Amino acid sequence: MNAGAGKKKQSFRKKYKNEIIAYSLIGIPLLWWVVFFVVALIWALFASFTNMRGGYGWAYITKIDFQNYIDIFTPGSSQATAFWNGMKVTLIWTVVMMIGNNAMGILCAFLIRSIKRGGKFFLALLFWPSLVSAVVGADITKTIFASDASGIVNQLIVLCGGTPVQWFESSGTALGALMVIPFFFGFCQKMLIYYASIVSIPDTYNEAASLETSSRFCIFFRVTMPLMKNAIVLNTLLSVIDGFKVLGPMQLVTDGGPGNSTQSVMLLIYKTIFNAPSRVGQGCAYAFVLFIFILIVSVIQRKIAGKEESTIE
């Protein structure tokens, strides 16, 4: 009896050896993910239904209800005004970065693919800006758009006979000035994904298309881009997620000012939870509304991509 059970156990281990090894290897990362993501997510969801403020824990809760969410969707309330203003700033940032970064990424990937020699060098060179940290990028932004005559842009304006512009003191120019450095530095990773997609396309497609037209750009838009659809969908989705999570430029340069004109939703959440007086419950409610919004946008985007795929096939 014991011998039969032992043989069964040994047979089971032999049959599922690869699966056992795989689950053993992912066990620790999975436990880490459960503790620091799933548990934290559930705790934050619970906190969003409370009036937790001034600290973290049961001692700072006196009421459990839906008031935080009601405030967000009540027109005229301070919470609604702050949240939807943050959403407006975040949406503007997301759309500009999504279009600009992806357009520059595709263009650079296409041009590098066209270079017969030295393409890898330029690929590495153009990827280098992605290594610049948010802090360094913020310092560069401050240096370029300094409001006094020491700013590089203002120096050029003075040379042309103009007067220095108060870039970060005006709600009309602050957000635009913040976008410049991320706009030019944010395409690097997208470029790599597009480049990998382009080089994976068999040359026979381009050779066949070249029999119809000699225009490389025409071939690119009619042949290459449809075959890059998966890379475009991936980069677009990553751009949307990154855009809704933006925090660094606003926090490090303007702190959301002037007049909350550069305050993204993430900066609003950060200030609500960590700045005194701390309103943890309200901040968690902001975070979950943002989470649902990102989820809806992602699902719609995937549905559209699926419809396009079936149409092409």
N, C-alpha and C positions, 0 to 999 in steps of 0.2 A: 504493500500500500504506500509506504513512505518512498520506496524506490520509484513507483509510478508517479507520485506527486513531484519528486525531485526531477524526473525526466521531463515532466510537463513544464516545470518552472524553467529548466534549462532550455527547453525548446522555445518557450515564450521569450526568454532573454535573447536567444539567437535570432528569432524571427523579427523582433522589434528592437534590435541592437541600435540601429541608427536613430530611431525615434527616442529611445531612452537617453542616448548621448545628447541629442538635440535639446530635449526638455531639461536635462541636467545643466546644460550650458546657459539656457535662457532663464533658468530658475531665479538666479540672483537678480538680473536686470528686471525680470517680471515682478519680483517682490519689491524692488526699489520703485518701480512704476506704480504699483498698488499703494504703497505707503505714502509716497510723495506726490502722487497725482490723483488717484482715485479717492483716497481718504480725504485729501485736501479739498478735492472738488465737492465731495459730499458735505464736508464741514462748511465750505463757503456757501453752498446752496442753502443749507439750514440757516446760516447767519443772515442770508439775504431776506429771510422772513422775520427777522428780529429787529429790535431797536438797539442792538449792541453798539455802545459808544463809550469812548474814554479808555478802552482796553479790550482784551481778548479773553473770552471765557464766560461761563454761566453767571459769574458775579456781576457782569456788565449788561445783563439782559433783564428787562422788566416786562417785556411785552412781546408776544409772537402773533403776527398777523400779516396782511398783504399790503400794509401801508406804504412800504418803500416802493413797491411796483405801482401802486395807485398814484403816488406822487410823481413818478416818472412820466405817466401818461395823462396827467391832469394839466391842461393848458393853463399857463400863467403862473404855475408854481415855480419856486426857485430851483427845485430839483429838475423839473422838466426843461426849464430854460437852459440850465447849465448842461444837461445831457444832450439835448438836441442841437445846441450850439457846438458842442464837442463833436457830435456826429457830422455836422456840416463841415467843420474843419477837417475831420478825418476822411470824409468822402472826397473832398477836393484834393487832399494829399494823395489818396489812393488812386484816383482816376489819372492825375497828372503823372505819378510815378509809374503806374501800370502801362500807360501809353508810351511815355518817354523811354523808360528802361527797356521795354520789350522791343520797341522800334530800333533803338540803338544797338541792342543785343543782336537782333537779326541782321542788321546792316553790317556790323563788325564781323560777325561770324561768316557772312557771305563773302565779304571782301578778303578776309584771311584765307578762306577756302580757295579763293581765286589766285592767291599768291603761290607761285610755283616753288620759290625758295624763301626761307626765313619766316614761313607762316607760324611755326611753333614759337619762334622768338616773340613775334608780335602778340600771339595769344597769351603768352606768359606776361608780357609787358602790360597788356591791357587788363589782365586779371589782377595785377598788383594793387590797384586802388581798393579792391575789396578787402585787403588786409588792414586798411586804415580803420582804427577803432572809432566808435561814436564820439568819444571825448576829443580825439584829434580832429575829427571832422567838424565838431562844434567850434574848436579853436580856429580852424581854417576859415569857417564861416564868419566868426567874429572879426578876424583879421581882414578879410576881403570886404565885408560890409560894415566896418566900424563907422559909427555915425559922425565922427569928427573928420577932420582933414587927413588923419592918419590912415583911414581906410583905403584900400587899393582902388576900389571902384570910385570912391569920392575923389581920389587924386586924379583919376582919369577925367572925371567930370569937371574938375577945376581946370585942368589943362585945356579942356575944350571950351572954357569960358563960362561954365555953369557954377552953381552953388552946391555945396555938400548936401546930401539927402539924409534925413534922419530915418534910416532904414527900419530899425527895430523900435522906434518910438511912434510909428504911424501904423494904424491897423490896415491901411491900404497896401503897404509894402512889406510888412513884417513876414507874412506867410510866404510870399514869393521869394524873398531873400533867403529864407530857411530852405527852400526847395532846391536851390541851385546846386549845392555840393552833392546832396543825395541823388539828384537827377543825373549828374555826370559820373558819380561813383557807383550807382546802384545797378548798372547794367551788366557788371562783370560776370556774376554767376549765371545770369540768364544767357549771356554770350556763350559760355562753356556748354550749356545744355543744348543751345541751338547749333553750335559747332559740331557736337557729337551727333546730333540728329542729321545734319547735312552730310557729314562724311560717311554715315551709315547707308545713305541712298546709293544704290548701284549706278555706276556711270552710264549704263546702257539707257537709262531713262533720259538723261541729258543728251546723249548721242542721238537718240531717236528724235527728240524734240528739236535738235539743231538742224535736222533735215528740213524742218518746216519753217524755222526762223533763225536768223543769226543774232537776234537781240538776246543778250544774256539776262537782262532784267525781265524780259517777257517770259523766258524759260523759267526764271526763278519764281515769278508770280503765278504762272499757270501750271508748272510741274513740281518744282521743289517745295513751295509753301504748302500745297495740299498734302504732300507726303510728310511734312513736318507737323502735322496737326496735333499729334500727341504731345510733342514738345511745347507747342504753343499753348495748349490747354493747361499743361503742367505749370509753365511759367506764369500764365495769367492767374491761375489759382494761387500760386505762391505769392504773386504780387499783391493780390487782394488781401491775403492773410497778413503779409508783412505791413501793408498799408494800414490795416485796422489795428495793428499792434504798435504803431509808431509812438515813440515816447522820447527818445534821446535828444533829437534836435530841439524840440520844444522845451524840454526840461532844462537842458544845459545852456541854451542861448537866451531864451526869452521868458522862461518860466510861465508860459501861457499868455503873456501880455503882448501888446497893450490891450486892455479891455477884453481879455479872453479871446482875442482874435486868432491866437495860435495855440489854443488849448485843445488838444486832441482828447478823445474819450479816455485813452489810457492814462494821460496826465491827470484828467479829472478823477479817475479811479484812484490813482496814486495819492493825490492830494486829499481826497475824501477819507481814505483809510489811514494814511500815515501823518498827515498834518493835524495839529491840534486846532480845534477839538476833534478827535478822531471819531468818525462815524462809520464804523466797520460794516454794519448792516446795510446802510445805504450804498456804500462802495461795492459790496458784493452784489447787490441788486443791479447796479450799473453794469458790472462785469457780466452777469448772466444775460441781461438784455443784449449786450454786445455779442456774447457767445451765440445766442439764438440767431441774431442778425447775420453773423458770419456763416453759420451753418446753413441758413436758408439760401444765401448767395452762392455758397459752394454747391449745394444740391442743384439749384437752378442751372448753374454753370455746367455741371456734369451732365444734366439732362439735355441741355442744348448741344453739348459736344457729342453725346450719344446719338441724337437725331441727325447731326451733320454726318457722323460716321456711317450710319445706315443709308443716308441719302447718297453718299459718294460711292459706297459699295453697290 
